[in-house]
Amino acid sequence: MTSTSSTQQPAPSPPKSNKLPEAGRTPAAGGQDDRPWYADAVIYQVDPNLFVDSNADGRGDLVGLTQRLEHIRELGATCLWILPFYETPYHDGGYDVSDHRKVDPRFGTVGDFENLVRRAHELGLRVVIELVVQHTSDQHRWFQEARRDPSSPYRDYYVWADEPEESDVEPIFPGVEDSVWEWDDVAGQYYRHVFYSHEPDLDLSKDVVRREVADIADFWLERGVDGFRLDAVPTIMERTRAADPTDDGLWWLSEFRDHLDAGRPGAAIMGEVDEWPEKYADYFGDNRRLNLILDFWVNNHIFLALARNDAEPLVEALRQQPEPPPGARYATWLRNHDELDLERLSDEEREEVYAAFAPEEEMRIYGRGIRRRLAPMLEGDDRRIAMAHAVMLSLPGVPVLRYGDEVGQGDDLSRPERTSVRTPMQWTDGPQGGFSKSDDGLAAHLITDGEFDYRRRNVVDQAREADSLLDRLRDLVHARRAVPEAVNRAYHPVDVGVPGVLAMRHDGDGTSVLMLVNLTPDKVVARAPEFSLDGAQEILVDPASKGSGRDGDGLALAGYGYRWIRVGV
């Protein structure tokens, strides 16, 4: 094989202005088409509260995030997904919004946000923010006025009842909330809350509420954002369905899509859709509804495959998914800011994943998921962590990286519920891990013991080490971006004779790329007789597999190794 690895190339130079391509389009390799910008994106999810503290108050902020955008760009990401920074009592990580048009003072100002977007665009990074409109905080002015005055126009913004009503709606957090109804003494009625009792549900069956949502989106589009991650989409649809059952309530996504296109063509909607795969096509709506669907189905089966050291569960899950319409994509990820929700697995499959990655009860949550970060689940083994990312990056769709996973950050199981996976970014081995200069405590405790101690795992140290986890993930992301075939969605799983190897073939114009990932700890030889290896070009190989290559008519892979090659057919 001839080595033409792209992983040694520097990150793309930043554009000379902050003007990104018109109408949200991005020229493809060679300028042959104008795919929407998100079609070949690599997304980096960041919690502004936990990334960088610029003013020594112990909490991360937008100025600090702006100061570290180069790290995100150098990792190879092309899009920044920012968790909530709106005004909030902060009882639910900022998802309890008390004003959608204000930046909470702990994070900075609207001007700080505008500077962040401007700088991100200068570096070629798109910006996607959370649109949290299924509920508000009970401290929101709308709710406070609604509860005090039955004749207030805001009374219609929420869901009220004289007595708890029977429905199919159940608490999102079983074991924490026993009911979706909460009595309010001031209002003299019950209000509904699918999430926490301090987060009353907005009633999107009402025209006035849907107009508010459109106005909120406009406010942030005017400040330069490139799209939204729409929280809790199926729950929102329950209310729009109550207004009009047409298309199962999904008509509102089309309405909202049209509204965005009228003001900012190309603005993306990435939806949190924890549903069965047969429903995905309706949520895409011929790319006239959601542009990106966060793919819980594949996410669940990635972990089932990892638990079994067998690629078949993942391959079968891909076969069962509907093809997204042209221009739309699935967004794939390993871990995010919530629990690893395993509801798309059978009871028996879920127990397999529990046994592999959450053997102790304190590691599990809500009777359905795991509250651990990726690195502890994989026992801090950098080979396995890199392998898991190679799996994700081998799949069709838009990959989503999570802050801290690039250095293998751990979790803090002493923290309640999902906050166990929300700890400060580990930048250095110095005081407060380089996250803050505060002497008065941090937004969350740094991890200070064991394998995941910030003095053992941090960005600065790993940046100095060849073949560190940070180095491997940077190579993986840049290699993925250098493979245009991988974003064309002309892909096929390949049988290479080894159940523990995921083999994905991505086809381009007269070219094919074969991405091999070994899910097992053992050295294997993958054979793909449909390909000619003569003259094959090596794109990327993991450090342990570098010393081997052709093995007769096959390709050798070290334990947890990966190899991407451009081949003849």
C-alpha positions in Angstrom: 0.0 0.0 0.0 1.0 3.6 -0.6 0.8 5.9 2.4 -1.0 9.2 1.7 -2.1 9.9 5.2 -3.8 13.2 5.6 -3.4 13.3 9.3 -0.2 15.2 9.3 -1.7 18.1 7.4 -2.3 21.2 9.5 -5.8 22.3 10.3 -7.4 24.4 7.5 -6.4 28.1 7.7 -9.1 30.4 9.0 -11.0 32.5 6.5 -9.9 36.1 6.2 -13.4 37.4 7.0 -16.3 36.1 9.0 -18.6 35.9 6.0 -19.5 32.2 5.6 -21.0 30.9 2.3 -24.3 32.4 1.3 -27.6 30.6 2.2 -25.8 28.2 4.5 -24.2 26.3 1.7 -20.7 24.8 1.6 -18.8 24.0 -1.5 -17.9 20.3 -1.7 -14.5 18.9 -2.5 -13.6 20.1 -6.0 -16.5 22.4 -6.1 -18.8 19.9 -7.7 -21.9 20.7 -5.6 -23.3 22.9 -2.9 -24.2 20.7 0.0 -25.8 22.4 3.0 -23.1 23.4 5.5 -24.1 20.8 8.0 -23.9 17.8 5.6 -20.2 17.3 6.2 -19.9 19.0 9.6 -18.1 17.8 12.6 -19.9 19.1 15.7 -18.3 19.8 19.1 -20.7 20.0 22.0 -19.6 22.3 24.9 -21.1 23.3 28.2 -20.2 27.0 28.7 -20.5 26.6 32.5 -17.7 24.1 32.5 -15.3 25.0 29.7 -13.2 28.1 30.7 -13.7 30.6 33.4 -12.3 34.0 32.2 -13.2 36.2 35.3 -12.2 33.9 38.2 -15.7 33.5 39.6 -15.4 29.7 39.4 -17.9 29.3 36.5 -17.2 29.0 32.8 -18.4 31.8 30.6 -18.8 33.0 27.0 -15.5 35.0 27.0 -13.6 32.0 28.2 -15.2 29.8 25.5 -14.2 32.4 22.9 -10.6 32.3 24.1 -10.4 28.6 23.5 -12.1 28.3 20.1 -8.8 27.6 18.4 -8.6 24.3 20.4 -11.9 23.3 18.9 -10.9 24.2 15.4 -7.5 22.5 15.8 -9.3 19.3 16.9 -11.0 19.4 13.5 -14.5 20.4 14.4 -16.4 22.7 12.1 -19.4 23.5 14.2 -19.8 24.5 17.9 -23.0 23.3 19.7 -23.4 25.4 22.9 -25.5 24.2 25.8 -27.9 26.8 27.4 -26.5 30.1 28.4 -29.8 31.9 28.9 -31.1 33.6 32.0 -31.8 30.8 34.5 -32.0 29.8 38.2 -29.8 27.0 37.0 -31.6 24.1 38.7 -31.4 22.0 35.6 -28.1 22.9 33.9 -29.6 26.0 32.3 -32.5 24.1 30.7 -34.7 25.8 33.2 -34.9 29.1 31.2 -36.3 32.2 32.8 -35.7 34.5 29.8 -35.0 33.2 26.3 -33.7 36.6 25.1 -31.1 37.3 27.8 -27.7 35.8 28.6 -27.4 34.8 32.2 -24.9 37.1 34.0 -22.9 34.1 35.1 -22.1 33.5 31.4 -21.7 37.2 30.3 -23.7 39.4 28.1 -25.4 39.4 24.7 -22.4 41.4 23.5 -20.1 38.6 24.7 -22.2 36.1 22.7 -22.1 38.2 19.6 -18.3 38.4 19.9 -18.2 34.6 20.3 -20.2 34.1 17.1 -18.0 36.6 15.2 -14.8 34.9 16.3 -16.1 31.4 15.6 -17.0 32.5 12.1 -13.6 34.0 11.6 -12.2 30.5 12.4 -14.6 28.8 10.1 -16.8 27.4 12.9 -20.6 27.4 12.6 -22.6 28.0 15.8 -25.6 26.0 16.9 -27.4 26.8 20.1 -30.1 25.2 22.2 -33.8 26.1 21.6 -35.5 25.0 24.8 -39.2 25.6 24.3 -40.9 22.5 25.6 -40.9 24.2 29.0 -39.6 27.2 31.0 -38.4 27.7 34.5 -41.2 28.4 37.0 -39.3 31.7 37.6 -40.0 32.9 34.0 -42.0 36.1 33.9 -44.6 34.3 31.8 -45.3 31.7 34.4 -45.2 34.1 37.3 -47.8 36.3 35.7 -49.9 33.3 34.6 -50.1 31.8 38.1 -51.1 35.2 39.7 -53.8 36.2 37.3 -56.3 33.8 35.6 -57.1 36.5 33.1 -53.4 37.1 32.2 -52.6 36.4 28.5 -49.8 34.3 29.8 -52.2 31.8 31.4 -52.7 30.2 28.0 -48.9 29.7 27.7 -49.0 26.7 30.0 -51.0 23.6 30.5 -53.5 23.8 33.5 -56.1 21.5 35.0 -58.4 21.5 37.9 -57.6 17.9 38.5 -54.7 15.8 37.2 -55.7 14.5 33.8 -55.0 10.9 32.6 -52.9 10.8 29.5 -50.0 8.8 27.9 -47.6 11.6 29.0 -45.3 10.3 31.7 -42.4 11.8 33.7 -39.2 12.1 31.8 -37.3 11.4 35.1 -39.0 8.4 36.7 -38.0 7.9 40.4 -37.4 11.7 40.7 -40.8 13.0 39.6 -43.8 10.8 40.4 -46.3 12.7 38.3 -46.5 15.2 35.5 -48.9 17.4 37.5 -48.1 19.8 40.3 -50.5 21.8 42.4 -49.9 25.5 42.5 -51.5 27.3 45.5 -51.3 30.8 43.8 -53.0 29.6 40.6 -55.4 27.4 42.4 -54.9 24.7 39.7 -52.5 22.0 38.7 -49.9 22.7 36.0 -48.2 20.1 33.8 -44.5 19.4 33.8 -43.1 16.5 31.8 -39.6 17.3 33.1 -39.0 18.6 36.6 -41.7 20.3 38.7 -39.9 23.6 38.5 -40.2 23.4 34.7 -43.8 23.9 33.7 -44.7 22.8 30.1 -45.3 25.4 27.5 -48.6 24.8 25.6 -47.5 24.8 21.9 -51.1 24.0 20.9 -51.6 27.7 21.2 -50.8 30.0 18.3 -49.4 32.7 20.6 -46.8 30.3 22.1 -45.7 29.2 18.6 -45.2 32.8 17.6 -43.1 33.3 20.7 -40.9 30.4 19.7 -40.5 31.9 16.2 -39.6 35.3 17.7 -37.0 33.7 20.0 -35.4 32.0 17.1 -35.3 35.3 15.2 -33.6 37.1 18.1 -30.7 34.7 18.0 -30.5 34.4 14.2 -30.1 38.1 14.1 -27.0 37.6 16.3 -25.5 35.2 13.8 -26.3 31.7 14.9 -26.3 29.1 12.2 -28.9 26.8 13.7 -30.6 25.3 16.7 -30.7 22.1 18.6 -34.4 21.6 19.3 -34.8 20.0 22.7 -37.4 17.3 23.5 -39.0 17.2 20.0 -41.5 14.3 20.5 -42.8 16.0 23.7 -43.3 19.2 21.8 -45.2 17.2 19.1 -47.7 16.0 21.8 -48.8 19.6 22.2 -48.9 20.5 18.5 -50.9 17.3 17.9 -53.4 18.6 20.5 -53.9 21.7 18.3 -54.1 19.8 15.0 -53.6 16.0 14.6 -52.5 16.4 11.0 -49.3 14.6 10.3 -49.2 13.6 14.0 -48.5 17.2 15.0 -45.3 17.3 12.8 -46.9 20.1 10.7 -45.4 22.5 13.2 -41.8 21.5 12.3 -42.6 22.3 8.6 -44.1 25.6 9.7 -41.0 26.4 11.8 -38.7 25.4 9.0 -40.5 27.7 6.6 -40.2 30.6 9.1 -36.4 30.1 9.5 -35.9 29.8 5.7 -37.7 33.1 5.2 -35.3 34.9 7.5 -32.1 32.9 7.4 -32.0 30.3 4.6 -29.8 27.4 5.5 -30.2 27.7 9.3 -30.2 24.1 10.5 -32.6 22.4 12.9 -31.0 19.5 14.8 -33.7 17.6 16.7 -33.5 15.5 19.8 -35.7 12.7 18.7 -35.5 9.6 20.9 -37.9 7.5 18.9 -38.0 4.2 16.9 -36.3 4.4 13.5 -39.5 3.9 11.5 -40.6 7.4 12.7 -37.5 9.2 11.6 -38.7 9.7 8.0 -41.6 11.7 9.2 -39.4 13.9 11.4 -37.1 14.6 8.4 -40.2 15.4 6.3 -38.3 15.4 3.0 -35.8 17.8 4.6 -38.6 20.3 5.1 -38.7 19.6 8.9 -35.5 18.6 10.7 -32.2 18.8 8.9 -30.4 16.7 11.5 -31.8 14.0 13.8 -29.8 13.0 16.8 -29.7 9.3 16.3 -30.5 7.5 19.6 -31.2 4.3 17.7 -27.7 3.9 16.4 -26.2 5.3 19.6 -27.8 2.5 21.6 -26.5 -0.1 19.2 -23.0 1.3 19.1 -22.8 0.4 22.8 -24.4 -3.0 22.3 -21.8 -3.7 19.7 -19.0 -2.5 22.0 -20.4 -4.6 24.9 -20.4 -7.7 22.6 -17.1 -7.0 20.8 -19.2 -7.7 17.7 -20.2 -5.3 14.9 -23.4 -7.1 13.9 -25.8 -5.2 16.2 -24.6 -1.9 14.8 -24.7 -3.1 11.2 -28.2 -4.4 11.7 -29.3 -1.2 13.3 -28.1 0.8 10.2 -30.0 -1.6 7.9 -33.2 -0.8 9.8 -33.0 2.9 9.5 -34.7 4.9 6.7 -32.4 6.7 4.4 -32.5 10.4 5.2 -33.7 12.7 2.3 -31.2 14.5 0.2 -29.4 17.2 2.2 -30.6 15.8 5.6 -28.4 13.7 7.9 -28.3 11.7 11.1 -26.1 13.1 13.9 -24.2 10.4 15.6 -22.5 10.5 18.9 -21.0 8.4 21.7 -21.8 10.4 24.9 -23.5 13.7 25.6 -24.5 15.9 28.6 -27.3 13.6 29.7 -27.5 9.9 30.7 -26.7 7.2 28.1 -30.4 6.5 27.4 -30.8 2.8 26.4 -34.5 2.7 25.8 -34.1 1.6 22.2 -32.7 -1.8 23.4 -34.6 -4.8 24.6 -34.5 -5.6 28.3 -32.0 -8.3 27.6 -29.8 -6.1 25.5 -29.9 -3.4 28.0 -28.7 -5.8 30.7 -25.8 -6.7 28.5 -24.7 -3.1 28.2 -25.2 -2.6 31.9 -23.0 -5.6 32.7 -20.2 -4.3 30.4 -20.3 -0.6 31.3 -22.4 0.0 34.4 -22.0 -3.1 36.7 -22.8 -1.1 39.8 -26.2 0.3 40.6 -24.9 3.8 41.3 -23.7 3.9 37.7 -27.3 3.5 36.4 -30.2 6.0 36.3 -33.9 6.3 35.7 -34.2 2.5 35.1 -33.1 3.0 31.5 -29.6 4.4 31.3 -26.0 4.9 32.4 -24.7 8.1 34.1 -21.0 7.6 33.2 -18.7 9.3 30.7 -17.2 7.4 27.9 -13.6 7.0 29.2 -14.6 5.3 32.6 -17.0 3.1 30.7 -14.0 1.9 28.6 -11.8 1.6 31.7 -9.6 4.5 30.8 -8.0 2.5 27.9 -7.0 5.0 25.3 -7.0 2.3 22.6 -10.6 1.6 23.3 -11.6 5.2 23.6 -9.9 6.0 20.2 -11.5 2.8 18.7 -15.0 3.9 19.8 -14.4 7.3 18.1 -13.2 5.5 15.0 -16.5 3.6 15.0 -18.5 6.8 15.2 -16.4 8.5 12.5 -16.7 5.5 10.2 -20.5 5.8 10.2 -22.6 7.8 7.7 -23.9 11.0 9.2 -22.6 14.0 11.1 -20.3 13.1 14.1 -20.8 14.9 17.4 -17.8 15.1 19.8 -18.2 16.1 23.5 -15.9 18.4 25.3 -13.3 16.6 27.4 -13.7 13.3 25.6 -10.6 14.2 23.5 -8.5 13.7 26.6 -10.5 10.9 28.2 -12.1 12.9 31.0 -13.8 10.9 33.8 -17.0 11.4 35.7 -18.0 12.2 39.3 -20.6 9.7 40.6 -20.9 11.6 43.8 -22.9 14.3 41.9 -26.6 13.8 41.6 -28.4 12.3 38.6 -27.0 13.4 35.2 -24.6 16.0 36.7 -22.1 13.1 37.3 -20.9 13.6 33.7 -20.7 17.4 34.0 -17.3 18.3 35.3 -14.9 21.2 34.4 -12.7 20.9 31.3 -9.2 19.7 32.2 -6.8 22.0 30.4 -3.5 21.7 32.5 -2.1 20.0 35.5 -1.9 23.3 37.3 -4.2 24.9 39.8 -7.9 24.3 39.1 -6.9 22.4 36.0 -6.5 25.6 34.0 -10.3 25.9 34.1 -10.4 28.8 36.5 -8.2 31.1 38.7 -10.9 31.2 41.4 -10.0 30.6 45.0 -13.7 30.4 46.1 -14.8 27.1 44.6 -15.8 26.0 41.1 -19.1 25.3 39.3 -18.3 21.6 39.8 -15.5 19.8 41.5 -12.5 18.8 39.3 -11.7 15.1 39.3 -8.7 14.8 41.6 -8.0 11.1 42.1 -7.4 7.9 40.1 -6.9 7.4 36.4 -9.0 10.5 35.6 -7.2 13.0 37.9 -6.8 16.2 35.9 -3.1 16.1 36.6 -2.9 12.9 34.7 -5.4 13.7 31.9 -5.3 17.2 30.4 -5.0 19.1 27.1 -1.5 20.6 27.6 0.2 17.3 28.6 -1.5 15.3 25.8 -0.6 18.0 23.2 3.1 17.3 24.0 2.8 13.5 23.6 3.0 11.7 20.3 0.2 9.1 20.0 -1.7 10.5 23.0 -5.5 10.2 23.0 -5.8 13.8 21.9 -3.3 13.2 19.1 -5.2 10.1 17.9 -8.6 11.8 18.0 -7.3 14.8 16.2 -5.9 12.5 13.5 -9.2 10.7 13.3 -11.3 13.8 12.9 -9.0 15.4 10.3 -8.8 12.1 8.4 -12.6 11.9 8.3 -12.8 15.4 6.9 -10.3 14.5 4.2 -12.5 11.7 3.0 -15.3 13.2 0.8 -16.6 9.7 0.1 -17.7 9.4 3.8 -20.3 12.3 3.5 -21.9 11.1 0.2 -24.1 8.5 2.0 -23.3 5.9 -0.6 -22.2 3.4 2.0 -22.3 -0.4 2.5 -21.3 -2.6 5.4 -18.8 -5.2 4.3 -18.3 -8.7 5.5 -14.6 -9.2 6.2 -14.9 -12.6 7.8 -14.3 -11.3 11.3 -17.5 -10.6 13.4 -15.5 -8.2 15.7 -14.6 -5.9 12.8 -16.8 -3.1 11.7 -16.1 -2.6 8.0 -17.8 0.3 6.2 -17.4 1.0 2.5 -18.0 4.6 1.4 -18.2 5.2 -2.4 -17.4 8.4 -4.3 -17.0 9.2 -7.9 -14.9 6.3 -9.1 -13.4 5.8 -5.7 -14.1 3.8 -2.5 -12.9 4.1 1.0 -12.8 1.1 3.3 -13.0 1.9 7.0 -12.1 -1.0 9.3 -12.4 -0.9 13.1 -11.5 -3.8 15.4 -13.9 -4.0 18.3 -11.9 -6.8 20.0 -8.7 -6.8 22.0 -7.2 -9.4 19.7 -5.1 -9.0 16.6 -7.2 -10.0 13.5 -6.9 -10.1 9.8 -9.8 -8.7 7.8 -10.3 -10.0 4.3 -12.5 -8.2 1.7 -12.2 -10.2 -1.6 -14.5 -7.7 -3.4 -11.7 -5.1 -3.1 -8.3 -5.0 -4.8 -5.6 -4.0 -2.4 -3.0 -3.5 -5.1 -2.2 0.2 -5.1 -4.5 0.9 -2.2 -3.7 4.2 -0.4 -3.5 4.3 3.3 -5.5 7.2 4.8 -5.2 6.5 8.5 -4.0 3.7 10.8 -3.8 3.4 14.6 -0.4 3.4 16.2 -0.4 -0.3 17.2 -1.3 -1.4 13.7 1.3 0.7 11.9 3.9 -2.0 11.9 1.6 -4.3 9.9 -0.3 -4.0 6.7 -1.0 -6.6 4.0 -1.4 -10.2 5.3 -1.8 -12.1 2.1 -5.2 -11.0 0.7 -6.1 -9.4 4.0 -5.4 -6.4 6.2 -4.0 -6.8 9.8 -5.5 -4.9 12.7 -4.1 -4.7 16.2 -6.5 -5.2 19.1 -8.9 -2.2 19.1 -7.1 -1.0 16.0 -8.5 0.8 13.0 -7.4 1.3 9.4 -8.9 3.4 6.7 -7.8 2.9 3.1 -8.8 4.1 -0.4 -9.1 1.0 -2.5 -9.9 -0.3 -6.0 -13.0 -2.3 -6.7 
